Amino acid sequence: MARDIDERKKRAALRKLRTAAALAESGLGPPLSDWEREFLEEVEARIETYGSAFGDPEKGDLEEPLSALQKVKLKEIDKKARGKGLKRGGFNRRAYDHHGPAPEADGDHVEKAHSPSISDLARPPRSAVDPPPPSSPSKAKPVFKVIDGGKAD
């Protein structure tokens, strides 16, 4: 049972699938796994046959040819095929390298570069004129109150 999907959206989805497959074949990035190659082929076949690659309305917009997760996976495969790689995490690891430069071969001592830690970035450095932080108040034990109306014996 084919859904009525806009032809432009189907062509755009098929173009993205075929472009990702062609880029993967060109060898710019690492080769696609068998699963990724199979994914591209099966999604393309479903769009050509049914107009959409998914049937469950909870998986995405029924007016779109690809589900939300299929779009995400296609984007990941496209990045891999282009050789851009997937960056996981939000930090550039070289900028936060705590090892610093290697000592020079002629015996000169080179100090290690200090990378800022999160605690250094979160608060400004303390100066001598800043007052000391307030001491934490002593923690009193909580007081428990019995409320009437509970289980009667």
N, C-alpha and C positions, 0 to 999 in steps of 0.2 A: 504494500500500500504506500504509494508515493505521496509525499506532502507537496503542497504548492509552494515552492521556494522561488524567490526572485532569480531569474536567469543570471543577472549580473553578479549576484552573491555566489551562485554556484560556480560561475566561470572564474571569479576571483579566488575562491577556495581551491579549485582545481589548479589554477596558475601557481598559487603558493606551494601546493603539494609537488607539482612537477618541477618548479624551480629548485626547491629543496633537494629533490632527488637528483636533478642535473648537477647541482653544485657538489653534492656528495660524490658523484661519479667523477667530477673533475679533479678531485684529490686535494683540494685546498686545505681541508681539515683532516682529522682522523676518520678512518672508514666507519660507516654506519654499522651498527650491530645487526644481526639477523632480525631481531625484534623490531628495530626501527625501520628497516627496509620493508618488512611485512606490514607494519603499521601504515606506511605511506601507500603501499599497494592496495590494502584492504579499504582504507578510507576513500581512496580515489574510486575504487570499484563501487562502493556504496553510494557515493555522491552521483556517479553516472547512472546507476540503476534506480535508486530511490529518490534522488534529489537531496538527500540528507544522510549524514553518516551516523545519526543517533535517532532513537525513537522515544526515549524517556523524557517527558516534559520537565522533570526535575533536574536534568543534566544541563539544560541551557535553553536559550530562546528558540521556540519552535519555528521562527521565521528565518533562522540561520542554518546554513548547511553543516556547520561543525559545532559540537558541544563546547562548553567553556574549557574543560580539561583537554579536549582534542586540540583546541587553539593553543593552549599553553605548551603541549607536547610538540606541536608543529613548530612553534617559535623556538623551542630548545633544539630541535633537530636542525632547523635552519641556521641557528647560530653555530652549531657544531659543524655543519657542512661548509659554512663560510670560513671556518678556522678561527673563529673569535673565542671559542672556549666559554665555559660557564664559570662565572665568578660566584663563588659561594661566600657569603659574609660581606660586610660592608667596609672592611678596612684594607688598606694597601699594606700588605705584610712587610714590605721593605721599609716603609716609613716608620714602622714600630719595631724594627729589629733591635733587640737589646744586646746584640753581640758587638756591634760597632766595627770599626775597621780593624784589620789584622795588623799586628806589630810589624814594623819594617824589618827587612832582612839584615840590615847593617847593625842591628842591636839598639837603635834608638827606641826609647820607650814612647809608645803612642797611647794616649788615654782613650778609653772607650767612650763613644758618644752616648750621652744620656738621652734616651727617648722618653717623652713625657708619658706618665701613667695616667690612668683615668682620674685618680685622686688628685694629681697635679693639675689637670685640666679643669676639674670641677670647682675648685676654689682658688682664689688668688693667693699669692704667697703672703705669709704673715710678716708684718713689720714689727719693730721693737715698740712702737707707740700703740699698737693695738692692745686693748685690754684682754686679759685671759678669758677663755670661754667660761660661761657660768657653770658652776658645779651642778651636777644632776641632783634633784631633790631626793631625799630618802624615800624609798618606796614603802608605803604602808600596806599592810595586808588588806585584802578586800573584805568588805563587810557583807555578810550574807543575810538576807531578809527572808523570813518565812511568809509566804502569802497564803491566806486562808482560801478555801474553796477547792483544794486539791482532792486527792483520793481519800475518802473517808474509811476508817477502819471499823 
